[in-house]
Each structure stands twice: as C-alpha cells, then as structure tokens.
Amino acid sequence: MEVLTVQEYIARGDKPEFLFWVGCAGNFDARAQKIVRAFATIMNQLGISFAVLGNEESCTGDPARRAGNEFLFQMQALQNIQTLKAYEVTKILTTCPHCFNTLKNEYPDFGGEFEVYHHTEILSKWISDGKLILEPREVKEKTTYHDSCYIGRVNGMYQVPREILDALALELIEMEQSGSRGLCCGAGGAQMFKEDESGDKRISTERAEQVLATGARAVAANCPFCITMLQDGLKAKDKQDEVMVYDLAELIIRQNHW
C-alpha cells in the first residue's frame, strides 16, 4: 500500500487533494493503526489523492486542552497550523473524532481555517455519489452502533454513520442508550490517559453490557478510543471472542474483500 508524505508529493511536482491527519492513536496504537490502514486502503482503491505529514505531524493538543493545559494546547495548535499552511493544505481527512473536532472547530480561533472531514462523513459521501460501490451481502449480520461523543453529541453527526451501516446491509440493533442519549465509552476528556474515578462500575463495562443486551454479534464505531474501550469492556465480560468491534472503514474492507 503506497502512502506518500506531502514532502514526497511536492518533490515530484504534485499536490494531493487531501491531507490525511493520522493522529496520535493512529500513529502509536496497534489497534488504531488497523483503522488507519483500512481507510488508506479504501482511498487507494478509489484513487483518492492524499498524503500524510509523516514525522512533521504532531498532536492536535486536544488532550492537553481537555486536561486543562491551555498553554500547551495553544502551542501545539499554532505549530500545527504553521506546518499545514506551509504546505498549503486546504482539505483534511482524519479517522479520529477528537482530531476532527479540534481541527474543524477550534483551530479557526488561531487562524487555522481548513476544510475538515471525519472519515465517516467522507465515506458516506463517496457511497452516495457512487464512487464507493459496496459488494452485495448474502446474509444480514446483527450489528449495533456506538455513537462516539465527538461525532455525535459534539458535532451532531448521528444519521451519517447509520446510513453507512444501511448501505452495508447490516441489521442494526440500537442499544438502550443511543443517538443523542448515547453513553460515553469512558475515554473522552483526556480520560483515556488516566484511571477511572472511583465508582461501582467502569463506564466501558457498562457500555459492554448494553452491547451484549442487543444480541448483536458485532459493534461498529468510528473512534479509535471508543474501539479500545469497547474491546476492554467486552474483555471484562469475557465476551471478546463472541462480539467483534469494528470501525466503519474496517466493515467496508471486510465486505469488499480488499
């Protein structure tokens, strides 16, 4: 799979249409790397022109801001904006809702005006435009969907991921708490990097119980942090081999056998 950096594109006298922002999880977490590869594979299959920053990509600063370190956030934001403008980036794609929200809604306050897409909405657009054609499914699989906070409640994107599941011809079974009432996975607000506060039950375990209550054999999500927490919750219930956790891009790869 060929993935070029922006520098390599420029060196050959070309310019990519999209900058693929990989994010911290996609760079360093083994599970999230599979999501990044899945989305990159789809783009390569469709002939989408994209590039990455490579070693020049830094954290967006989202965890720093959520944890209360505004100085660090602004320092990271200004550095990233400078890098993106240096390469004349205008369109950004990312598989991380946290990166998406920060780049789209918070960077403009510091002069970073970019056209930012989460991979969920761009995949839905490619499907509706007929650019991404899904192979027919013989048997509908019972699947539930977890709304990530930064795609759902923060950015109001509830129907788009469900449209993808519908296009995949999956039998969607909603959890007790879904849509605008969806339960956080437990990793938001920089919680990913610290232990839970004391309580009767971990949020990831409670969410896993809601997944299991649907009887679905798979749970779909679109956030690397949510996927980690869902897997941890299912493992705590000893159901990790019975219910699979997939990103939407992985479900497309799986159906089209790419």
C-alpha positions as CSV (number, residue, x, y, z in Angstrom):
1,M,0.0,0.0,0.0
2,E,1.5,3.3,-1.1
3,V,1.2,6.3,1.2
4,L,3.2,9.3,0.4
5,T,4.1,12.3,2.6
6,V,3.3,15.8,1.5
7,Q,7.0,16.4,1.0
8,E,7.2,13.4,-1.4
9,Y,4.3,14.8,-3.4
10,I,5.9,18.2,-3.7
11,A,9.2,16.6,-4.7
12,R,7.6,15.0,-7.7
13,G,5.8,18.3,-8.6
14,D,2.4,17.3,-7.5
15,K,-0.1,18.3,-4.8
16,P,-2.5,15.9,-3.0
17,E,-6.2,16.8,-2.8
18,F,-6.4,15.7,0.9
19,L,-4.1,15.7,3.9
20,F,-4.7,12.6,5.9
21,W,-4.3,13.5,9.6
22,V,-3.3,10.2,11.2
23,G,-3.5,11.3,14.8
24,C,-1.7,10.1,18.0
25,A,-3.7,6.9,18.2
26,G,-3.2,6.0,14.6
27,N,0.5,6.6,14.8
28,F,1.2,4.7,18.1
29,D,-1.6,2.4,19.0
30,A,-1.6,-1.0,17.2
31,R,-5.4,-1.3,17.1
32,A,-5.8,2.2,15.8
33,Q,-3.2,1.5,13.1
34,K,-5.5,-1.1,11.6
35,I,-8.2,1.5,11.2
36,V,-5.7,3.9,9.5
37,R,-4.6,1.1,7.1
38,A,-8.3,0.3,6.3
39,F,-9.2,3.9,5.4
40,A,-5.9,4.3,3.5
41,T,-6.7,1.1,1.6
42,I,-10.2,2.4,0.6
43,M,-8.7,5.7,-0.6
44,N,-6.1,3.8,-2.7
45,Q,-8.8,1.6,-4.1
46,L,-10.8,4.6,-5.1
47,G,-7.8,6.5,-6.5
48,I,-8.1,9.3,-3.9
49,S,-5.2,11.7,-3.9
50,F,-3.9,12.0,-0.4
51,A,-0.8,12.4,1.6
52,V,0.4,12.4,5.3
53,L,2.7,14.8,7.2
54,G,4.8,11.9,8.5
55,N,7.3,13.0,11.1
56,E,6.0,16.6,10.9
57,E,2.6,15.6,12.3
58,S,2.2,16.5,16.0
59,C,-0.7,16.0,18.5
60,T,-3.5,18.5,17.8
61,G,-3.5,19.4,21.5
62,D,-6.9,18.0,22.3
63,P,-5.9,16.0,25.4
64,A,-3.9,19.0,26.7
65,R,-6.9,21.3,26.4
66,R,-9.3,18.8,27.9
67,A,-6.9,18.2,30.8
68,G,-6.7,22.0,31.5
69,N,-3.3,22.8,30.0
70,E,-4.4,25.6,27.7
71,F,-0.9,26.9,27.2
72,L,0.3,23.6,25.8
73,F,-2.8,23.3,23.6
74,Q,-2.2,26.7,22.0
75,M,1.5,26.0,21.5
76,Q,0.7,22.7,19.7
77,A,-2.2,24.3,17.7
78,L,0.0,27.2,16.4
79,Q,2.8,24.9,15.5
80,N,0.4,22.6,13.5
81,I,-1.3,25.5,11.8
82,Q,2.1,26.8,10.7
83,T,3.1,23.4,9.3
84,L,-0.3,23.0,7.5
85,K,-0.1,26.4,5.9
86,A,3.5,25.9,4.8
87,Y,2.3,23.0,2.7
88,E,-0.8,25.0,1.5
89,V,-3.1,22.3,2.9
90,T,-6.8,23.1,2.4
91,K,-8.6,19.8,2.9
92,I,-8.0,17.4,5.8
93,L,-9.3,13.9,6.5
94,T,-9.0,12.1,9.8
95,T,-10.2,8.9,11.4
96,C,-10.1,10.4,14.9
97,P,-13.2,12.3,16.1
98,H,-11.0,14.2,18.7
99,C,-8.6,15.4,15.9
100,F,-11.6,16.2,13.7
101,N,-13.3,18.3,16.3
102,T,-10.1,20.2,17.2
103,L,-9.0,20.8,13.6
104,K,-12.5,21.8,12.5
105,N,-14.0,23.7,15.4
106,E,-11.0,25.0,17.5
107,Y,-8.2,25.8,15.1
108,P,-10.1,28.6,13.3
109,D,-9.8,30.6,16.6
110,F,-6.0,30.6,15.9
111,G,-6.1,31.3,12.2
112,G,-6.3,27.7,11.1
113,E,-9.2,27.7,8.5
114,F,-9.3,24.3,6.9
115,E,-12.0,22.1,5.3
116,V,-12.0,19.1,7.7
117,Y,-13.8,15.8,7.3
118,H,-14.1,12.8,9.6
119,H,-13.8,9.6,7.6
120,T,-17.4,8.7,8.4
121,E,-18.8,11.6,6.5
122,I,-16.5,11.3,3.5
123,L,-17.1,7.6,3.3
124,S,-20.9,8.3,3.3
125,K,-20.4,10.9,0.6
126,W,-18.4,8.5,-1.6
127,I,-21.1,5.9,-1.2
128,S,-24.0,8.2,-2.1
129,D,-22.0,9.6,-5.0
130,G,-21.5,6.1,-6.4
131,K,-17.7,6.4,-6.1
132,L,-17.6,3.7,-3.4
133,I,-19.5,0.7,-4.5
134,L,-20.2,-2.0,-1.9
135,E,-20.4,-5.6,-2.8
136,P,-23.8,-7.2,-2.1
137,R,-24.3,-9.1,1.2
138,E,-25.9,-12.5,1.3
139,V,-26.8,-12.6,5.0
140,K,-27.6,-9.7,7.2
141,E,-25.5,-9.6,10.3
142,K,-26.9,-8.3,13.6
143,T,-24.8,-5.2,14.4
144,T,-25.1,-2.4,17.0
145,Y,-23.6,1.0,16.7
146,H,-21.8,3.1,19.4
147,D,-22.1,6.9,19.0
148,S,-18.7,8.5,19.8
149,C,-19.2,11.7,21.8
150,Y,-17.2,13.9,19.5
151,I,-19.0,12.8,16.3
152,G,-22.5,12.5,18.0
153,R,-23.2,15.0,20.7
154,V,-20.4,17.5,19.9
155,N,-20.9,17.6,16.1
156,G,-24.4,16.2,15.7
157,M,-23.5,13.5,13.3
158,Y,-26.0,10.7,14.1
159,Q,-27.5,9.7,10.8
160,V,-24.4,9.6,8.6
161,P,-22.8,6.5,10.3
162,R,-26.2,4.8,10.3
163,E,-26.5,5.4,6.6
164,I,-23.2,3.6,6.0
165,L,-24.5,0.6,8.1
166,D,-27.7,0.7,6.0
167,A,-25.6,0.7,2.8
168,L,-23.6,-2.3,4.1
169,A,-27.0,-4.1,4.5
170,L,-26.4,-4.8,8.2
171,E,-29.2,-5.4,10.6
172,L,-28.8,-2.5,13.0
173,I,-30.0,-3.1,16.6
174,E,-29.8,0.0,18.7
175,M,-28.6,-0.1,22.2
176,E,-30.6,1.1,25.2
177,Q,-28.6,4.4,25.1
178,S,-28.0,5.6,21.5
179,G,-28.1,8.7,19.4
180,S,-28.3,11.8,21.5
181,R,-28.7,9.7,24.6
182,G,-25.6,7.6,23.8
183,L,-23.3,6.6,26.6
184,C,-19.7,7.8,26.6
185,C,-17.1,5.0,26.2
186,G,-15.2,6.4,29.2
187,A,-12.2,7.7,27.4
188,G,-13.3,11.3,26.5
189,G,-12.0,14.5,28.1
190,A,-8.5,13.0,28.4
191,Q,-9.8,10.1,30.5
192,M,-8.0,7.8,28.1
193,F,-4.8,8.7,29.8
194,K,-5.8,8.2,33.4
195,E,-7.6,5.8,35.6
196,D,-11.4,6.0,36.2
197,E,-12.6,7.8,39.3
198,S,-14.0,5.5,42.0
199,G,-17.4,4.1,41.3
200,D,-19.5,0.9,41.2
201,K,-18.6,0.1,37.6
202,R,-16.3,1.1,34.8
203,I,-18.1,3.0,32.1
204,S,-16.6,0.7,29.5
205,T,-18.0,-2.3,31.3
206,E,-21.5,-0.7,31.5
207,R,-21.4,0.1,27.8
208,A,-20.3,-3.5,27.0
209,E,-23.3,-4.8,28.9
210,Q,-25.6,-2.6,26.7
211,V,-23.8,-4.0,23.6
212,L,-24.4,-7.6,24.8
213,A,-28.1,-6.9,25.7
214,T,-28.8,-6.3,22.0
215,G,-27.7,-9.8,21.0
216,A,-25.6,-8.4,18.2
217,R,-22.5,-10.2,17.1
218,A,-20.6,-7.1,16.2
219,V,-20.4,-3.5,17.3
220,A,-19.5,-0.7,14.9
221,A,-17.8,2.5,16.0
222,N,-15.8,5.3,14.4
223,C,-13.3,6.4,17.0
224,P,-10.0,4.7,18.0
225,F,-10.5,5.5,21.7
226,C,-14.1,4.2,21.7
227,I,-12.9,1.0,20.0
228,T,-10.3,0.4,22.6
229,M,-12.8,1.0,25.5
230,L,-15.4,-1.2,23.9
231,Q,-12.9,-4.0,23.5
232,D,-11.8,-3.6,27.1
233,G,-15.4,-3.7,28.3
234,L,-16.2,-6.9,26.3
235,K,-13.0,-8.5,27.6
236,A,-14.1,-7.7,31.2
237,K,-17.2,-9.6,30.5
238,D,-15.2,-12.4,28.8
239,K,-17.1,-11.8,25.5
240,Q,-14.2,-10.5,23.4
241,D,-14.3,-13.6,21.1
242,E,-18.1,-13.5,20.7
243,V,-18.7,-9.9,19.8
244,M,-16.3,-8.2,17.4
245,V,-15.6,-4.5,17.4
246,Y,-15.1,-2.8,14.0
247,D,-14.5,0.7,12.7
248,L,-16.8,1.6,9.8
249,A,-13.8,1.6,7.4
250,E,-13.0,-2.0,8.5
251,L,-16.5,-3.1,7.8
252,I,-16.2,-1.8,4.3
253,I,-12.9,-3.5,3.8
254,R,-14.4,-6.7,5.1
255,Q,-17.4,-6.6,2.8
256,N,-15.5,-5.7,-0.3
257,H,-12.7,-8.2,0.4
258,W,-9.9,-5.6,-0.1
